[in-house]
Amino acid sequence: MTRRIPLNDGWMYGKSFEPEMVYPDYDDSMMEEVRLPHANAETPYNYFDDGIYQFVSCYRRRFTAEPQWKGRQVLLTFEGVAHVASVYLNGSKLATHYGGYTAFTVNLSPGLVYEGENVIAMEVDSRENRNLPPFGNVIDYLTYGGIYREAYIEIKEPVAVEDVFVMTEDAGDGKYIVRLQVSVSGEEYKRNEINYLFEYILEDGRRTKVCGGRFDAGDSSKDSSSSSAGKHLFIYEFTIDNPALWDTEHPNLYYLKLALYEGDTLLDEKDVRFGFRTCEFKKDGFYLNNRKVKLLGLNRHQSYPYVGYAMPKSMQQLDAEILKFELGVNAVRTSHYPQSKHFINRCDELGILVFTEIPGWQHIGDEEWKKRACEQVREMVLQYRNHPSIILWGVRINESQDDDELYSETNRIAHELDPTRQTGGVRFIKKSHLLEDVYTYNDFVHNGKNRGLDKKKDVTSKNVPYLVSEFNGHMYPTKSFDDEEHRLEHALRHARVLDSLFEQEDIAGGFGWCMFDYNTHKDFGSGDRICYHGVMDMFRNPKPAAAVYASQSEIYPVCELSSSMDIGDHPAGRLGEVYAFTNADCIRLYKGDAFIKEFRPARDRFKNLPHPPVIIDDFIGELLEKKEKIDHKSAEGFKKLIKAIQEHGPSGLPLRYKLKMAYLLLKNRIDMQKAVSLYYEYAGGWGGKSFSYRFEAIKNGRVVKEVVKGPVGKPQLKYRVSSTSLKEEETYDVALVRITAHDRNGNRLYYYQEPVVLKASGAIEIIGPKVLSLRGGAAGIFVKTRGMKGEGALTICPVGLEEKHIYFRVEKSEQ
């Protein structure tokens, strides 16, 4: 039986590497003890040199080999090391792995000692000048360093199941074919093949047995081309009736348990989770289980403030949960590299469709570089192909020029290793050579005043499956602390592109750039090493544009107002139109307690969105008629006149409006003093009093959300904790505390920038600085467990506001 041992604790770390550090007798007592995932350097939030993590470091781990390991395979796996990793055991070099975004395994068995300690040493080269993807030119994201994902040892029998690929095929009439591709390792198998037997059990998501059976080498088709180097590949099929399908609303999962026997002796078991579903990009769109689905998604980097890529399972899962439950999207692109299996696993569980791709950013290198790119395709497909959430392999370097020889090979590798999925390749050039199955294109045509997206026929040479892989992003960078009109335009640009996306039925879908802000190189961003391209900030706090996506779903009631209703945030005090990004049927507006008007979604401007924003452009309604007793026709004339004064100012009012004003004043016997008074009463203005407004979001005839805008008093801080129950399992656990500043009515205070002082005690500690300032009325705190069980407390001391205590309970599982 395979035994798996986590190897995440007890690593010794040094920020340099010397050849003598690989030997067992090296004195590592002065090195720092760390736990995996580990970032080789902690980075500031912004304004830092990316050289801070670009160096060669050393990791060492001592362990004792147990006597029962003798004669077995002892395999060490690293899920992710950035970016060139050389592995040594007891001073002998075992392997070097090139590439920071896929797992790799080394065989420890030949070099183990059973008397005394063994020492694993790692030379980790995190410099960006190595000859492998994504390096070779500038890159619009940081690549960080260290052993930033988990590691483990597996002890296997000499003959063991190495891999199981579960393929499913719709056979019609509710029947599905299950095709198992089984890889067995061990030379002994070849010599005694007749003695070995496979047993399979298919279980549903509740782990209830659905069916089972046995087969041996004679029952399966054997791929002799793969029966080399001690590895043997077999294919076996069976059929089941009416499985529960995996889709975005009901992500039903199944488990395939495969056991390997030698006679009656159980040698090994492999447990694979998968789903029954069909997915296909066609010329007219994307089909999931033969149903057309519009892909609405965002691009995601796997980075975090302070620690770069190094975050454990809980934080990887949280991003998937934010995509599903806060942003309401149905798809994500893992730009620009394969990402944590914890993230992909959660996408499987939540029904999020995934487009994943090989590392890269525009540059194509020499033949050695290309060879490594092909190997990265191979590793990506082999390691991720059982995930039902993955619908497309990206086998082209992001935004690179055409290279038919390279991309013919990457496409061939992907199809050979996974005949069930299509391939794509992200480009930014039109009429590019298409060697993949889907033309994927970064469309940045929208500039705020033109069309949202190009027509498919203007981008592709032929009528082929088509997907928009990026839009917006660098076209309109937006910080949470930008002024209101800037934040609104950012949201509207996303809305306009999405409207164009839904209009064009032959576009399979699109991925906005991007989910959240991220650190970048000096060649990009706003000069502070941050690209402010996200619909959220780096701590996953939403900007108004996030509500554009959330409002297209039905997961929860959404009503995000674009304005604080404070005229001083606008040139000349002109408030203009106010947008409500909502999935409600209508918005009812009240001024104080007086009803103003009901507003419907703006389908005249956003004809194709499932839920267009509601435009609120009348803050007077029938008040002039009801309160001032002005007839309807005159009241409508006064409202137009007030809008004209707001737009042009009193001195710049066109002649026709001046004549209109004179007529209305005479007709209604209103003098100039009264007219000025009415203007300030119903339109506001510089020098007028402020008002309170209430917005009711109505759906199916009832109020589902209420937003009140009024004068701000003392700020309040809200704290959103990802979880207060933490668990030490294979490694440490992390919780994210998102902080946002609000007024008494719960409205975000985007200009609140005050500092908070942090203190942790007990079983937790703080990642990053102990003093931080809110940016755009928001911040975030990561706390991690310390390897012990018990209580932990986070104390947050905002300047001038009440102290906050958040308590955590840490459990620790026995390994």
Salt bridges, closest charged atoms under 4 A:
ASP9 OD1 - ARG35 NE 2.77
ASP28 OD2 - ARG60 NE 3.03
ASP28 OD2 - ARG62 NE 3.41
ASP50 OD2 - ARG529 NH1 3.04
GLU66 OE1 - ARG3 NH1 2.82
GLU117 OE1 - ARG62 NH1 3.26
ASP125 OD2 - ARG127 NH2 2.73
ASP125 OD2 - ARG130 NH1 2.56
GLU128 OE1 - HIS521 NE2 2.75
GLU150 OE2 - HIS342 NE2 3.29
GLU157 OE2 - ARG72 NE 3.11
GLU162 OE2 - LYS231 NZ 3.79
ASP163 OD2 - ARG385 NH2 2.80
GLU169 OE1 - ARG179 NH2 3.14
GLU188 OE1 - ARG191 NH2 2.73
GLU193 OE1 - LYS222 NZ 3.28
GLU199 OE2 - ARG214 NE 2.94
GLU203 OE1 - ARG207 NE 2.50
ASP204 OD2 - ARG206 NH2 3.18
GLU237 OE2 - ARG179 NE 2.55
ASP241 OD1 - LYS175 NZ 2.79
ASP247 OD1 - HIS250 ND1 3.97
ASP268 OD2 - LYS156 NZ 3.92
ASP271 OD2 - ARG207 NH2 3.12
ASP319 OD2 - ARG300 NE 2.98
ASP319 OD2 - ARG540 NH2 2.88
GLU321 OE2 - ARG346 NE 2.86
GLU326 OE2 - ARG720 NH2 3.30
GLU326 OE2 - ARG738 NH2 2.75
ASP348 OD2 - HIS387 ND1 2.60
GLU349 OE2 - ARG273 NH1 2.84
GLU349 OE1 - ARG346 NH1 2.78
GLU357 OE2 - ARG333 NH2 2.90
GLU357 OE2 - HIS336 ND1 3.36
GLU367 OE2 - LYS370 NZ 3.69
GLU368 OE2 - ARG372 NH2 2.74
GLU375 OE1 - ARG378 NE 3.91
GLU379 OE2 - HIS97 NE2 3.01
ASP402 OD1 - ARG396 NH2 2.81
ASP402 OD2 - HIS433 ND1 3.86
ASP403 OD2 - LYS370 NZ 2.98
ASP404 OD1 - HIS433 ND1 2.92
GLU409 OE2 - ARG412 NH2 2.68
GLU416 OE1 - ARG412 NH1 2.94
ASP418 OD2 - ARG421 NH1 2.78
GLU436 OE1 - ARG427 NH2 3.14
ASP437 OD2 - HIS415 NE2 2.89
ASP454 OD2 - LYS430 NZ 3.00
ASP454 OD1 - ARG451 NH2 2.70
ASP458 OD1 - LYS457 NZ 3.40
GLU470 OE2 - ARG333 NH1 2.87
ASP482 OD2 - HIS486 NE2 3.49
GLU484 OE2 - HIS570 NE2 2.71
GLU485 OE2 - HIS570 ND1 2.86
GLU489 OE2 - ARG493 NE 2.92
GLU489 OE2 - ARG496 NH1 3.04
ASP517 OD1 - LYS543 NZ 2.76
ASP523 OD1 - LYS522 NZ 3.33
GLU554 OE2 - HIS611 NE2 2.61
GLU554 OE1 - LYS699 NZ 3.43
GLU577 OE2 - ARG605 NH2 2.59
ASP593 OD1 - ARG694 NH1 3.99
GLU598 OE1 - ARG588 NE 2.94
GLU598 OE2 - ARG600 NH2 3.21
ASP618 OD2 - LYS597 NZ 3.73
ASP618 OD2 - LYS639 NZ 2.84
GLU622 OE1 - LYS626 NZ 3.54
GLU625 OE2 - HIS632 ND1 3.13
GLU628 OE1 - LYS674 NZ 3.82
ASP631 OD2 - LYS667 NZ 3.77
GLU636 OE2 - LYS639 NZ 3.09
GLU681 OE2 - LYS627 NZ 3.52
GLU696 OE2 - ARG694 NE 3.46
GLU706 OE1 - ARG694 NE 3.35
GLU728 OE1 - ARG35 NH2 2.51
GLU730 OE1 - ARG4 NH2 3.89
GLU791 OE2 - ARG809 NH1 3.23
GLU803 OE2 - HIS805 NE2 2.89
GLU811 OE2 - ARG809 NE 3.23
